[in-house]
């Protein structure tokens, strides 16, 4: 099952919206690993402006699993922040993504 923890579709100038806690509390409750995946080309291929989007190659990077076994719900914020940092770092280091994020509207 895939859950996008942002809980919304952010505008094109937002690098990564804050994560909501639902996906992380579920992962901890049911001992399911978290698998951070970075989707670099959403803004370019699926633009808010229907004149800017189009077909193309969609780059994805999957990180190593983050185990939730034996974690308590009190550790949810930490694992949420860790996952956010992994994805945010990848996005900010990708020049193509950052160009898409900071393009003029």
N, C-alpha and C positions, 0 to 999 in steps of 0.2 A: 504494500500500500504506500502510496506517495502522498505526503502532506506538505503543502507550501506554507511554512509557518508565519509568513508575513500577514496572511489573512486578508490581503487586499492586493490590488494591482496598483503599484505606486506610479506616480507620474514619471516621465522620462528623465527628469533632472534629479531624481532620488537614486542614489547608488544602491542602497538596500534598506528597506523599511524595517523598523523594529519588529522583532519576532514576538508572536503571541505564545502563551505557554501551553496550549492544548496538546500539541503534538508531543511535547516533551513530557508532560505528565502522563499521557497515554503510553509512551515508550517505557517510562519507569514503572508504571503500574503493571504492564504486561511483559516486562523484561524483554522488550524488543530493541535491537540495536538501532542506533541512529546512523544513517548513511548520508553524510553531507554531499550534495551534488551541486555543481555550479553550472548554470545555464548562461553562457556569455552573450548570446546573440538575440535574445528576446526583443530588446528595444529596437534593434535594427530591422528585424524581420517582421515583427508584430507591433508596429508603431501605433501610438495613439492617433496619429495623423494617417488616415487611410491612403494618402498619396505617397507616403514615404516607405511603407512596408513592401514586402515582396518575397519571392522564393530565394533560397540560398542554403548554405551549409550551416547547420546548427551545432555549435561546439559545446560539448558537455565534459566536465571533469568530475570524476567520482573520487572522493577521498576515502580513506580507511574507515571502517566501521568504528563507531564509538559505542562501547558496551554500556548497557544500563543495568546489568545484573548486579544485584545487591546494593543498588542505589536507593536511597529513600527520597520521598517527595521534597524533603528539605534541601536536597542537592540539585533540584530542578533549575534554579536560576543559573547556577554555575555551568551546567551542561548546555543550557540555552545560550549563554554568553560565549562559551567555547565554540559551539557550532556557528554562531553568528560571526565570530572573529575569523574562523577558517574561510567562510564564504566571502566575507567582506574583503579580506586580504587578497584573495584570488581576483576578485572583481576590480579592485583598485590598482592592481599590478598589470592588468590587461589593457594595453593602449587602445585597442579597437573598441572594447567595451566603454572605456572612459570617453572616447571620442563620441560614441553614440549617446552617452549620458549627458555630455556637455554641449551637444550641438544646438544650434539656434532653432527655435520653434517656428 
